[in-house]
Amino acid sequence: MKLDIELPEDWLPPLKKMIPVFLILVVLTGLALFGKAVSPVQGEGKPILLTPRRAQILSYQRDAKRWAADLNAIQADLAELLPGPAGPLLEMDQRVNLLYERLVDLQTEVDGRSVPGTLDAFHASIRDAVRASLDAALQVAAWISEPTPGALQAAENALAAAADLLAGMDQNPWLQAVP
């Protein structure tokens, strides 16, 4: 038993017109879902209007948060080297040199970052914290090369000064308000 179905010839042109409309609806729905997925939201789940200025500030805040975390880690690693000889001198020298290189890279990144005008003073405090950490790394390296009580005291003082600057930076409301 064979069924032959005959379709009228006038059904094809309306279908051809509906295909582009359907594709346009699919693309628009996809774009709307993508936009909802990547849009920043407030605490209540409401979307935030992301103007170019706000995007620049949010991007800077995320970078500053990452820089603060890097500085905390580097300062903790420097502090581990201080209490006493933590291993062979060559190994300690290599560790402090790697930390110093990380700080130089961080300083280059911080200095090369464009800063929103309202965050100039905050950026200066970040630069000061990085410079103080660089000084602390140099003092720790000096103590490793000449482990005297005076060199140890200078390294501890430099590390404490760097930690104080970093703690002040961590208390800044711009860093606390990172979404």
C-alpha positions as CSV (number, residue, x, y, z in Angstrom):
1,M,0.0,0.0,0.0
2,K,1.5,3.2,-1.1
3,L,0.3,6.6,-0.1
4,D,0.8,9.5,-2.3
5,I,0.5,12.9,-0.8
6,E,0.2,15.8,-3.0
7,L,0.9,19.3,-1.6
8,P,-0.4,22.4,-3.2
9,E,2.1,24.4,-5.1
10,D,1.3,27.7,-3.3
11,W,2.6,26.6,0.1
12,L,6.4,26.9,-0.8
13,P,6.6,30.7,-1.2
14,P,5.3,31.5,2.3
15,L,7.7,29.0,3.8
16,K,10.6,30.6,2.0
17,K,9.6,33.9,3.6
18,M,9.3,32.4,7.1
19,I,12.8,30.9,7.1
20,P,14.7,34.3,7.3
21,V,12.3,35.6,9.9
22,F,12.9,32.4,12.0
23,L,16.7,32.7,11.7
24,I,16.5,36.3,12.7
25,L,14.5,35.4,15.8
26,V,17.0,32.6,16.7
27,V,19.9,35.0,16.4
28,L,18.2,37.7,18.4
29,T,17.3,35.2,21.2
30,G,20.9,33.9,21.2
31,L,22.3,37.4,21.5
32,A,19.9,38.2,24.3
33,L,20.8,35.1,26.3
34,F,24.5,35.7,25.7
35,G,24.1,39.3,26.9
36,K,22.3,38.2,30.0
37,A,25.0,35.6,30.8
38,V,28.0,38.1,30.5
39,S,26.4,41.2,31.9
40,P,27.6,42.4,35.3
41,V,24.9,42.4,38.0
42,Q,24.4,44.1,41.3
43,G,23.9,42.2,44.6
44,E,20.1,41.9,44.0
45,G,20.7,40.4,40.5
46,K,19.8,43.6,38.6
47,P,22.0,44.3,35.6
48,I,24.5,47.2,35.8
49,L,24.7,49.7,33.0
50,L,28.3,49.2,31.9
51,T,29.4,52.5,30.4
52,P,32.9,52.8,29.1
53,R,34.0,54.8,32.2
54,R,32.5,52.2,34.5
55,A,34.1,49.4,32.6
56,Q,37.5,51.1,32.9
57,I,37.1,51.5,36.6
58,L,35.9,47.9,37.2
59,S,38.8,46.6,35.1
60,Y,41.3,48.7,37.1
61,Q,39.8,47.5,40.4
62,R,40.1,43.9,39.3
63,D,43.8,44.5,38.4
64,A,44.4,46.3,41.7
65,K,42.9,43.4,43.6
66,R,45.2,41.0,41.7
67,W,48.2,43.2,42.4
68,A,47.4,43.3,46.1
69,A,47.2,39.5,46.2
70,D,50.5,39.2,44.4
71,L,52.2,41.6,46.8
72,N,50.8,39.7,49.8
73,A,52.2,36.4,48.4
74,I,55.6,38.0,47.6
75,Q,55.9,39.6,51.0
76,A,55.0,36.3,52.7
77,D,57.7,34.6,50.7
78,L,60.2,37.3,51.6
79,A,59.3,36.9,55.3
80,E,60.0,33.2,55.1
81,L,63.6,33.9,54.2
82,L,64.2,36.1,57.2
83,P,64.1,34.2,60.5
84,G,67.3,32.3,59.8
85,P,69.1,30.4,57.1
86,A,66.3,28.4,55.5
87,G,68.6,26.3,53.4
88,P,71.7,26.5,51.2
89,L,72.7,30.1,50.4
90,L,72.5,29.4,46.7
91,E,68.9,28.3,47.0
92,M,68.0,31.3,49.2
93,D,69.7,33.6,46.7
94,Q,67.7,32.1,43.8
95,R,64.4,32.5,45.7
96,V,65.0,36.1,46.6
97,N,66.1,36.8,43.0
98,L,62.9,35.2,41.6
99,L,60.8,37.3,44.1
100,Y,62.7,40.4,43.0
101,E,62.0,39.6,39.3
102,R,58.3,39.1,40.1
103,L,58.2,42.5,41.8
104,V,60.0,44.2,38.8
105,D,57.4,42.6,36.5
106,L,54.6,43.8,38.8
107,Q,56.1,47.3,38.9
108,T,56.2,47.4,35.1
109,E,52.6,46.3,34.9
110,V,51.5,48.8,37.5
111,D,53.4,51.6,35.8
112,G,52.1,50.7,32.4
113,R,48.4,50.6,33.4
114,S,46.2,53.4,32.3
115,V,44.5,54.9,35.4
116,P,41.0,56.4,35.7
117,G,41.4,60.0,36.9
118,T,39.5,59.4,40.1
119,L,41.9,56.6,41.1
120,D,45.2,58.5,40.7
121,A,45.8,58.7,44.5
122,F,45.0,55.0,44.9
123,H,47.3,54.1,42.1
124,A,50.1,56.1,43.8
125,S,49.6,54.0,46.9
126,I,49.9,50.8,44.9
127,R,53.1,52.1,43.3
128,D,54.4,53.0,46.8
129,A,53.6,49.5,48.0
130,V,55.4,47.9,45.1
131,R,58.4,50.1,45.5
132,A,58.6,49.4,49.2
133,S,58.4,45.6,48.5
134,L,61.2,46.0,46.0
135,D,63.2,47.7,48.7
136,A,62.4,44.9,51.1
137,A,63.5,42.3,48.5
138,L,66.8,44.2,48.1
139,Q,67.3,44.3,51.9
140,V,66.6,40.6,52.2
141,A,69.1,39.9,49.4
142,A,71.6,42.1,51.3
143,W,71.0,40.1,54.5
144,I,71.4,36.8,52.6
145,S,74.8,38.0,51.2
146,E,75.9,39.3,54.6
147,P,73.9,37.7,57.4
148,T,74.6,40.2,60.2
149,P,72.2,41.4,62.9
150,G,72.2,44.9,61.3
151,A,71.4,43.6,57.8
152,L,68.6,41.4,59.4
153,Q,67.2,44.4,61.2
154,A,67.2,46.5,58.0
155,A,65.5,43.7,56.1
156,E,62.9,43.3,58.8
157,N,62.2,47.0,58.9
158,A,61.9,47.3,55.1
159,L,59.5,44.3,55.1
160,A,57.5,45.8,57.9
161,A,57.3,49.2,56.0
162,A,56.2,47.4,52.9
163,A,53.6,45.4,54.8
164,D,52.2,48.6,56.3
165,L,51.8,50.2,52.9
166,L,50.1,47.1,51.6
167,A,47.8,47.0,54.6
168,G,46.8,50.6,54.0
169,M,46.2,49.8,50.4
170,D,44.0,46.8,51.4
171,Q,41.8,49.1,53.5
172,N,41.1,51.4,50.6
173,P,37.4,51.4,49.7
174,W,38.2,51.2,46.0
175,L,39.8,47.9,46.6
176,Q,37.1,46.7,48.9
177,A,34.3,47.5,46.4
178,V,35.6,45.1,43.7
179,P,32.6,43.3,42.3
